[in-house]
């Protein structure tokens, strides 16, 4: 499945959707103009009182068409459009904070990344697993306090996305079924559905605001009439305006919801198909749908459920009329996945059965001092620490069981390494120790004088406790292979998102200081800093989503040349080999017609940063071609080096483009 083309289709769908909403707004504007003209005509008739009185005064009686003056129509139309636009903008700004704003509005509780609860730990592990399969960052996870089975993804893009599930989804599904649900939500992220969903919410609120104005006018009129019982005649126009605005506003919402539901149903079919691709197991998502049909249901209790119904995995509320349903019928979805389904639903999984299937998460999952020895080496989080995330994704999608990501061995050395890796995972999931982990990754070798300077900076700026953490982490970090380091940074992202703003500012300042301590920024430092900025900026700063501008590569041909030249240079020792890799990358990404040439880069990373700023404005299908070119460049000599893998992974994150599963594996 080509996710990049699907993202472009989603963008085109958004354009059509906006056109439909524009037509709805035009119809609403016309209706309000007719309403005002009718009220003006009626009011003039009351003032004149009769045609005969007007004739005696030497004035012709006003006709209904006379009340439709051009000036009045333009004024009313501008006012209505302005009100709808301002209301939509207000709602959009409210949602601009990212997915966590939506999750919290629904009453979601954010799970700590280092939770030791059995079900929470299993859920977090599955989310990490599916993030690897989808080639995306691990998002924060929220839980809604509902016994039904449902889930959602929210945010503008992958870097600020969150995943939420109901308590029933977390506790009633088997691990395989939970994988299917989470994979479905990741596909919404990959297909660009989240931004579409937020636009839907903002546009619908703008139309709804007309109805809210009508309700306000009605209530004000009722209050005025109660205070002045003899003013009934003068209140009639206000009654008419209020009632008409209320009716027209809700009629607009009616048609807006029809549009929203039709689009949402089609996106759900696409997400179901994508989930099967991620898991390679139709029974995973099919099983989750069957448990919903068994009686668990998918209803959500939040008052915000009507506005956010299109975000969810299943129908968040019962729709009496199919045309308003945001999701296709369960039976139809199941048969799309399993054409030979026998019509039988599945009972929820009991706690005892879940514990038998997941012994590594029972009770003492992350007890201090012993967790490392007991964490299952077959989980995908192990893959993160081993630095072979893409390989784990291939294993995760190839079977229905947890992927085996470590080489089979019985040696004591291997067991000790596994324990060390698991301990690093625990620290990456802890908001306090995750910072120490990042600091340690940035330390220069002890043989260099700058190493002691960096330690002094940590002691002075982060305090003695984190300084001690860093000292204890140095041996474990030193033992990591180069390809293990950056995946560990990504594993720490959810924990770092839990920092307070002051903690984040101090953390960010110290990061910059540690990187600049030796007077230069190497490739790993650049990748680490850009990844953290990409994933954390939306949490602590106001970041506007990047608008796609370039549907063809020609306007940014020079920027493509800069990017591929950097990659070719970092992956090859000889300039001729780098130039050859550059040419191979152009052919694989269909960029040969651009006429660009290999440009040996300087030591400065500034040109790369500038080019990436423009390349983020590419349309998804061009970004997809660029990722293919980068992979071809890295594999041109048959060896994908750690520096190449880190650079490709980081640039893909900056471009908000998932790397297809398996493409960054060695070999």
C-alpha positions in Angstrom: 0.0 0.0 0.0 1.4 3.4 -1.0 0.9 5.6 2.0 2.3 8.6 0.2 -0.3 8.5 -2.5 -3.0 7.9 0.1 -1.8 11.1 1.9 -2.2 13.0 -1.4 -5.6 11.6 -1.8 -6.5 12.7 1.7 -5.3 16.1 0.8 -7.5 16.2 -2.3 -10.3 14.8 -0.2 -9.8 17.8 2.1 -10.1 20.2 -0.8 -13.3 18.6 -2.0 -14.6 18.6 1.6 -13.8 22.3 2.0 -15.7 23.0 -1.3 -18.7 21.2 0.1 -18.6 23.2 3.3 -18.2 26.4 1.2 -21.4 25.5 -0.6 -23.1 24.9 2.7 -21.9 28.3 4.0 -23.2 29.9 0.7 -26.6 28.3 1.2 -26.6 29.5 4.8 -25.7 33.0 3.8 -28.5 33.1 1.2 -31.0 31.8 3.7 -30.1 34.5 6.2 -30.3 37.2 3.6 -33.8 36.1 2.7 -34.7 36.0 6.4 -33.4 39.5 7.0 -35.2 40.8 3.9 -38.4 39.2 5.0 -38.1 40.8 8.5 -37.3 44.3 7.0 -40.2 44.0 4.6 -42.6 43.0 7.4 -41.2 45.8 9.6 -41.7 48.4 7.0 -45.3 47.2 6.4 -46.0 47.5 10.1 -44.6 51.0 10.2 -46.6 52.2 7.2 -49.6 50.1 8.5 -51.3 49.9 5.2 -51.0 50.5 1.5 -53.7 53.2 1.6 -51.8 55.1 4.3 -48.7 55.0 2.1 -50.7 56.2 -0.9 -52.0 59.2 1.0 -48.5 60.1 2.0 -47.5 60.0 -1.6 -45.2 57.0 -1.1 -45.4 53.7 -2.9 -45.7 50.6 -0.7 -42.5 48.6 -0.3 -42.4 45.3 -2.1 -40.4 42.2 -0.9 -37.9 42.7 -3.7 -37.2 46.2 -2.5 -35.9 44.8 0.8 -33.3 42.8 -1.1 -30.9 45.8 -1.6 -27.4 45.1 -2.9 -25.8 47.0 0.0 -27.8 45.1 2.6 -27.0 41.7 0.9 -23.3 42.4 0.8 -23.2 43.6 4.4 -25.1 40.6 5.8 -23.1 38.1 3.7 -19.8 39.6 4.9 -21.0 39.5 8.5 -22.1 35.8 8.3 -18.9 34.7 6.6 -16.9 36.7 9.2 -18.7 35.1 12.1 -18.3 31.6 10.7 -14.6 32.2 9.9 -13.8 33.7 13.3 -15.6 30.8 15.1 -13.8 28.2 13.0 -10.5 30.0 13.6 -11.2 30.1 17.4 -11.8 26.4 17.4 -8.8 25.6 15.3 -6.6 27.7 17.6 -8.0 25.8 20.6 -7.0 22.5 18.9 -3.6 23.8 17.7 -1.8 22.6 20.8 -1.7 19.1 19.3 -3.2 15.7 20.0 -3.0 16.0 23.8 -5.5 18.9 23.7 -8.1 16.6 22.1 -7.2 13.7 24.4 -7.6 15.8 27.5 -10.9 17.4 26.3 -12.2 13.8 26.1 -11.2 13.2 29.7 -8.1 11.1 28.9 -5.5 10.2 31.5 -2.0 10.2 30.3 -0.1 7.0 31.0 3.4 7.4 32.5 5.9 5.6 30.1 7.3 3.7 33.1 4.0 2.4 34.4 4.2 -1.0 36.1 0.5 -1.8 35.9 0.0 -5.0 33.9 -2.5 -3.7 31.3 -0.8 -0.3 31.0 2.6 -1.8 30.5 1.2 -4.2 27.8 -0.5 -1.3 26.0 2.6 0.9 26.1 4.6 -2.0 24.7 2.2 -2.6 21.9 2.2 1.1 21.0 6.0 1.0 20.9 5.8 -2.1 18.7 3.4 -0.5 16.2 5.4 2.7 16.1 8.4 0.6 15.0 6.3 -1.2 12.4 4.9 2.2 11.1 8.3 3.9 11.1 7.0 6.7 13.4 7.9 8.2 16.8 6.4 6.6 19.9 3.5 8.8 20.8 2.1 9.6 24.3 -0.7 7.3 25.3 -4.0 8.3 27.0 -6.7 6.1 28.6 -10.4 7.1 28.7 -12.4 5.7 31.6 -15.0 3.8 29.5 -15.6 0.0 29.7 -16.4 -0.1 25.9 -13.8 -0.9 23.3 -12.6 2.1 21.3 -9.4 4.1 20.5 -8.4 7.2 18.7 -5.4 9.1 17.2 -5.3 12.9 17.4 -2.9 15.6 16.3 -1.8 17.6 13.3 1.1 15.4 12.3 3.2 12.4 13.6 5.4 14.6 15.8 2.5 15.9 17.9 0.2 12.8 17.7 -1.2 11.0 20.6 -2.9 7.6 20.8 -5.9 7.1 23.2 -7.8 3.9 24.1 -10.6 3.2 26.5 -10.1 1.1 29.6 -12.2 -1.6 28.0 -9.9 -1.7 24.9 -6.9 -2.0 27.2 -8.4 -4.8 29.4 -10.8 -6.8 27.2 -8.7 -7.4 24.1 -5.9 -9.9 23.6 -2.5 -8.6 22.8 -2.9 -9.5 19.1 -6.3 -7.8 19.0 -4.8 -4.7 20.7 -2.1 -4.7 18.1 -4.8 -4.5 15.4 -6.5 -1.5 17.0 -3.3 0.4 17.6 -2.1 -0.4 14.0 -5.4 1.1 12.8 -4.7 4.3 14.7 -1.2 4.5 13.4 -2.5 4.2 9.9 -4.7 7.3 10.5 -1.5 9.1 11.3 0.4 7.8 8.3 -2.5 8.5 5.9 -2.8 12.1 7.0 -6.3 11.7 8.5 -5.6 13.5 11.8 -5.2 17.0 10.2 -8.4 16.3 8.1 -10.3 15.4 11.3 -9.2 18.6 13.1 -10.3 20.7 10.1 -13.6 19.0 10.2 -14.1 19.9 13.8 -13.2 23.5 13.3 -15.4 24.0 10.2 -18.4 22.3 11.9 -18.0 24.6 14.9 -18.1 27.6 12.7 -21.5 26.6 11.3 -22.7 25.6 14.7 -21.9 29.0 16.0 -24.7 30.5 13.9 -27.1 28.3 15.8 -25.5 29.3 19.1 -26.1 33.0 18.2 -29.7 32.2 17.4 -30.1 30.5 20.8 -28.6 33.5 22.5 -31.0 35.9 20.7 -34.0 33.7 21.7 -32.9 33.6 25.4 -32.3 37.3 25.4 -35.7 38.0 23.9 -37.4 35.7 26.4 -35.7 37.5 29.2 -36.7 40.9 27.8 -40.3 39.8 27.3 -40.4 38.6 30.9 -39.2 42.0 32.1 -41.6 43.9 29.8 -44.8 42.1 29.3 -46.3 44.9 27.2 -43.4 44.7 24.7 -44.6 41.6 22.9 -45.2 43.3 19.6 -41.7 44.9 19.4 -40.1 41.6 20.4 -41.6 39.6 17.5 -38.8 40.4 15.0 -36.2 39.3 17.6 -38.1 36.1 18.1 -38.1 35.5 14.4 -34.4 36.3 14.0 -33.4 34.1 16.9 -35.5 31.1 15.9 -34.5 31.4 12.3 -30.8 31.5 13.1 -31.2 28.6 15.4 -32.9 26.5 12.8 -30.6 27.5 9.9 -27.5 26.9 12.0 -28.6 23.4 12.9 -29.6 22.7 9.3 -26.1 23.7 8.3 -24.7 21.4 11.0 -27.0 18.6 9.7 -25.5 18.7 6.2 -22.0 19.3 7.6 -22.4 16.1 9.7 -23.5 14.2 6.5 -20.4 15.3 4.8 -18.2 14.4 7.8 -19.8 11.0 8.2 -19.4 10.1 4.5 -15.7 11.0 4.5 -15.0 9.3 7.8 -16.5 6.0 6.7 -14.2 5.8 3.7 -11.2 6.6 5.8 -12.0 3.8 8.2 -11.9 1.2 5.4 -8.5 2.5 4.4 -7.3 2.4 8.0 -8.5 -1.2 8.5 -6.6 -2.3 5.4 -3.5 -0.4 6.5 -3.7 -2.1 10.0 -3.6 -5.5 8.3 -0.5 -4.4 6.4 1.3 -3.4 9.6 0.4 -6.6 11.5 0.3 -9.1 8.6 -2.6 -10.7 10.6 -6.2 -10.0 9.6 -7.4 -11.8 12.7 -5.9 -9.1 14.9 -8.1 -6.2 13.9 -10.9 -8.6 12.8 -10.8 -10.1 16.3 -11.1 -6.7 18.0 -14.2 -5.8 15.9 -15.7 -9.2 16.8 -15.2 -8.5 20.5 -17.0 -5.2 20.1 -19.9 -7.0 18.4 -20.0 -9.6 21.1 -21.5 -7.0 23.5 -18.7 -4.8 24.7 -19.7 -2.0 22.4 -17.7 1.1 21.5 -19.8 4.0 22.9 -18.0 6.8 24.6 -19.4 8.7 27.6 -17.6 12.0 27.1 -19.8 15.0 26.3 -17.4 15.8 23.5 -18.2 12.5 21.7 -20.4 14.0 19.1 -17.8 16.5 17.9 -15.0 13.9 17.9 -16.9 10.8 16.8 -15.0 10.6 13.5 -11.7 10.3 15.4 -12.5 6.9 16.9 -11.7 3.3 16.0 -15.4 2.3 16.4 -18.6 4.2 16.5 -18.4 6.5 19.6 -22.2 6.9 19.7 -25.3 5.1 18.4 -26.6 6.7 15.1 -30.2 5.8 14.3 -29.8 6.8 10.7 -27.0 5.1 8.7 -26.2 8.3 6.8 -25.0 9.9 10.0 -22.8 7.0 11.0 -19.1 7.9 11.1 -18.2 4.3 10.8 -19.3 1.5 8.5 -21.3 -1.3 10.1 -19.2 -3.8 12.1 -20.3 -6.7 9.9 -19.2 -4.9 6.8 -15.8 -4.0 8.2 -15.2 -7.6 9.4 -16.1 -9.1 6.0 -13.8 -6.6 4.2 -11.0 -8.1 6.4 -12.2 -11.7 6.6 -14.4 -12.5 3.6 -15.1 -16.1 4.9 -16.2 -14.9 8.4 -18.8 -17.3 9.9 -20.7 -14.6 11.6 -19.7 -15.5 15.2 -18.4 -12.8 17.6 -15.7 -13.3 20.2 -15.8 -13.0 24.0 -13.5 -10.6 25.7 -10.2 -12.0 27.0 -10.1 -12.7 30.8 -7.3 -11.4 33.0 -6.0 -14.9 33.7 -5.7 -15.7 30.0 -4.0 -12.3 29.4 -1.4 -13.1 32.1 -0.7 -16.5 30.6 -0.1 -14.9 27.2 2.1 -12.2 28.7 4.1 -13.6 31.6 6.7 -10.9 31.3 4.2 -8.2 32.4 2.8 -9.9 35.5 3.0 -8.0 38.8 6.8 -7.5 39.0 7.2 -6.1 35.5 9.5 -3.2 36.4 10.5 -3.7 40.0 13.6 -1.8 40.8 16.8 -3.8 40.6 15.2 -6.9 39.0 13.3 -5.7 36.0 16.2 -6.1 33.6 16.5 -9.9 34.2 12.9 -10.6 33.6 11.9 -8.5 30.6 11.2 -10.7 27.7 13.9 -10.4 25.0 11.2 -11.0 22.3 9.4 -7.7 22.8 9.7 -4.9 20.3 11.1 -2.5 22.9 14.1 -4.8 23.0 14.4 -4.0 19.3 14.6 -0.4 20.0 17.5 -0.7 22.4 19.3 -3.1 20.0 19.1 -0.5 17.2 17.3 -2.8 14.7 13.9 -1.2 14.9 13.1 -1.8 11.3 14.0 -5.5 11.5 11.7 -5.8 14.5 9.0 -4.2 12.4 9.4 -6.8 9.7 9.2 -9.6 12.3 6.2 -8.0 14.0 4.3 -7.8 10.8 5.3 -11.2 9.6 3.8 -13.2 12.5 1.1 -13.0 15.0 3.4 -13.4 17.9 5.9 -10.9 19.4 8.9 -10.5 17.2 12.2 -12.3 18.1 14.7 -9.5 17.7 17.8 -10.9 19.4 20.2 -13.5 18.2 19.6 -16.9 19.9 22.3 -17.5 22.4 22.8 -19.0 25.8 26.0 -17.2 26.8 26.3 -15.3 30.1 27.7 -12.3 28.2 24.5 -12.2 26.1 22.3 -12.4 29.2 24.2 -9.5 30.8 23.9 -7.4 27.7 20.1 -8.1 27.6 19.9 -7.0 31.3 21.8 -3.9 30.5 19.6 -3.0 27.5 16.4 -3.6 29.6 17.7 -1.4 32.3 18.4 1.4 29.8 14.8 1.0 28.5 13.5 1.6 32.0 15.6 4.7 32.4 14.4 5.9 28.9 10.8 5.6 30.1 11.4 7.7 33.3 11.0 11.5 32.8 13.8 12.2 35.3 16.3 9.6 34.2 15.5 10.1 30.5 17.3 13.4 30.6 20.4 11.9 32.2 20.3 9.3 29.4 20.4 12.0 26.7 23.1 13.9 28.5 25.3 10.8 28.7 24.8 10.1 25.0 26.3 13.5 24.2 29.4 13.1 26.3 32.8 13.1 24.5 35.1 10.1 25.1 36.8 10.2 28.6 40.1 10.6 26.9 39.2 14.1 25.7 39.5 17.1 27.9 36.0 18.3 26.9 34.6 15.2 28.6 35.3 16.7 32.1 34.0 20.1 31.0 30.7 18.5 30.0 30.4 16.7 33.3 31.0 20.0 35.1 28.2 21.6 33.0 25.8 18.8 34.0 26.7 19.1 37.7 26.3 22.9 37.7 23.1 23.1 35.6 21.3 19.8 36.2 22.3 19.2 39.8 24.2 16.5 41.7 21.4 13.9 41.4 21.4 13.9 37.6 25.2 14.1 37.7 25.3 10.9 39.6 22.9 9.3 37.2 25.1 10.2 34.3 28.2 8.8 36.0 26.4 5.5 36.5 25.2 5.4 32.9 28.6 6.1 31.3 29.7 2.4 31.2 26.4 1.2 29.7 26.2 3.9 27.1 29.9 3.4 26.2 29.1 -0.3 25.4 26.3 0.6 23.0 27.0 0.1 19.3 26.5 3.2 17.1 23.3 1.9 15.6 21.8 1.4 19.1 22.0 5.0 20.2 19.5 7.0 18.2 16.6 4.4 18.7 17.2 4.8 22.4 16.6 8.5 22.1 13.3 7.9 20.4 12.2 5.5 23.1 12.7 8.4 25.6 10.4 10.8 23.7 7.2 10.0 25.6 8.9 10.5 29.0 10.5 13.8 27.9 7.1 15.0 26.9 6.0 14.8 30.5 8.5 17.4 31.6 7.2 20.8 32.9 7.9 23.8 30.7 10.7 25.0 33.1 12.3 21.6 33.1 12.2 21.4 29.3 13.8 24.9 28.9 16.6 23.9 31.3 17.0 20.5 29.5 17.1 22.2 26.1 19.7 24.8 27.2 22.0 22.1 28.7 21.7 20.1 25.5 22.9 23.0 23.4 25.7 23.6 25.8 26.9 20.0 25.8 26.9 19.9 22.0 28.8 23.1 21.6 31.3 22.3 24.3 33.9 21.0 21.8 33.2 23.8 19.2 31.6 21.5 16.6 28.5 19.5 16.1 28.9 16.0 14.6 26.3 14.0 12.7 25.0 12.1 15.7 24.6 15.3 17.7 22.7 16.9 14.8 20.4 13.9 14.5 19.8 13.7 18.2 19.0 17.4 18.5 16.8 17.5 15.4 14.8 14.5 16.5 14.2 16.0 20.0 13.3 19.3 18.5 10.9 17.7 16.0 9.1 15.6 18.6 9.2 18.0 21.6 8.7 21.4 20.1 5.0 20.9 19.5 4.6 20.0 23.2 6.3 23.1 24.6 6.1 25.7 21.8 3.4 26.8 19.3 4.3 25.1 16.1 2.2 25.6 13.0 1.7 22.6 10.7 3.8 22.9 7.5 1.6 23.6 4.4 2.5 21.6 1.3 3.5 23.9 -1.6 5.4 21.8 -4.0 3.6 19.1 -6.0 6.7 18.7 -8.3 10.4 18.4 -7.3 11.7 21.0 -9.8 11.4 24.1 -7.6 13.4 22.4 -4.9 15.9 20.6 -7.1 18.9 22.3 -5.6 17.7 21.3 -2.1 17.3 17.7 -3.1 20.9 17.9 -4.4 22.1 19.2 -1.1 20.3 16.5 0.9 21.5 13.6 -1.2 25.0 14.9 -1.4 25.3 15.0 2.4 24.0 11.5 2.6 26.3 10.2 -0.1 29.3 11.9 1.5 28.6 10.5 5.0 28.2 7.0 3.7 31.2 6.7 1.5 34.9 7.3 2.1 35.9 8.2 -1.4 34.4 11.1 -3.4 34.0 9.0 -6.6 32.0 6.4 -4.6 29.9 9.2 -3.1 29.2 10.6 -6.6 28.2 7.2 -7.9 25.8 6.7 -4.9 24.3 10.1 -5.7 23.6 9.1 -9.3 22.0 5.8 -8.2 19.8 7.6 -5.8 18.5 9.9 -8.5 17.5 6.9 -10.7 15.6 5.2 -7.8 13.6 8.3 -6.9 12.9 9.3 -10.5 14.8 12.5 -10.0 17.2 12.0 -13.0 15.4 14.6 -15.1 16.2 17.4 -12.6 19.8 17.6 -14.0 21.4 18.0 -10.5 24.9 16.9 -9.7 26.8 15.7 -6.6 28.0 18.6 -4.5 30.7 17.7 -2.0 29.4 19.2 1.2 31.4 21.3 3.7 31.7 20.6 7.3 28.9 23.0 8.1 25.4 21.5 8.5 23.7 24.9 7.8 23.0 24.2 4.1 21.3 20.9 5.0 19.1 22.7 7.6 18.1 25.3 5.1 17.3 22.8 2.4 15.2 20.7 4.8 13.1 23.7 5.7 12.0 23.9 2.0 11.7 20.2 1.5 9.2 19.9 4.3 6.8 21.8 2.0 6.8 19.0 -0.6 3.6 17.0 -1.2 3.6 13.5 0.3 4.2 11.6 -2.9 7.4 13.6 -3.6 8.6 13.0 -0.1 8.0 9.3 -0.6 10.2 9.4 -3.7 12.8 11.3 -1.7 12.9 8.6 1.0 13.4 6.0 -1.8 16.3 8.0 -3.2 17.9 8.2 0.3 17.6 4.5 0.9 19.1 3.8 -2.6 21.9 6.1 -1.8 22.7 4.4 1.5 22.5 0.9 -0.1 24.5 1.7 -3.2 27.6 -0.1 -1.8 25.6 -3.0 -0.3 26.2 -1.7 3.3 23.9 0.6 5.2 26.1 2.2 7.8 24.9 3.5 11.1 25.5 7.1 10.1 23.4 6.6 6.9 20.6 4.9 8.9 20.6 7.7 11.5 20.6 10.4 8.8 17.8 8.8 6.8 15.7 8.2 9.9 16.1 11.7 11.2 15.4 13.4 7.8 12.2 11.2 7.5 11.1 12.4 10.9 11.7 16.0 9.9 9.7 15.5 6.7 6.9 13.9 8.8 7.1 10.9 6.5 7.1 7.3 7.8 9.9 5.0 6.6 8.4 1.8 5.1 9.0 -1.2 7.4 12.2 -3.1 6.8 13.9 -0.6 4.5 16.5 0.4 7.1 17.5 -3.2 8.0 21.1 -4.2 7.3 21.8 -6.4 4.3 
